[in-house]
Amino acid sequence: MTFEFLFIVGLAGIVTLGLKSSFIEGQNYVTLPSWLIKALEFVPPAVLCSLIVPGIFKGETGLVQEFGRVVVDPRPIAAILATIAFFTTKRTLPTLVTGMISLYLVYWLQL
């Protein structure tokens, strides 16, 4: 690792920390309107969807690059099974375990 890389990573960390802490510390000094607070509740699910959905339905990353192509894409199947696991358990760990096990199982059954 070069000094430039470490400098950029450290600078990005400081900027991120400053941005996040400004919202936390700024609550004491600035009162946000109630409509904005209600709208901010939808930001995490929207960001999660924008990151997850393209990863499920587009691109050839991860397993395909590592092991090769398969007939049936295992990502949508794993996403459906993980969704079912979440709605039945309402817990994160069983959702992640179900999704990952089903992803690899569906992939390896096709090899």
Phi, psi and omega in degrees: 000136180269166178295322180298317179298312179296323177296315180295317179296317178296319178295318178296322177295318179294318179296316179298315178299318179297317180294315182291319181288337177295325177290321182290311182285333182288345179298333181285339187248332183235132177259121179279149177296152183297327180293327178287321177297318177294322180291326180293341177293339182269355182293310181301316177295325179293318178293318179299316179296320181291338176271323186279312187300313176297328178293333180278318190253354180226159171084156178239077181243173173067248185298319184295317178292325185281314188248343180112176183281153174230166183290311182254126179291122184282346185294313178297324179295316179295323179294320179294316179294323177293324177296317177297318179298321179294315183289338177274326184255333184059032180230151184283313185299313176297328178295313180294317181296315179298316180297315182289318179297315180292326178299308181290323180295313179295324178292311185288337176292341182267351182283000000 
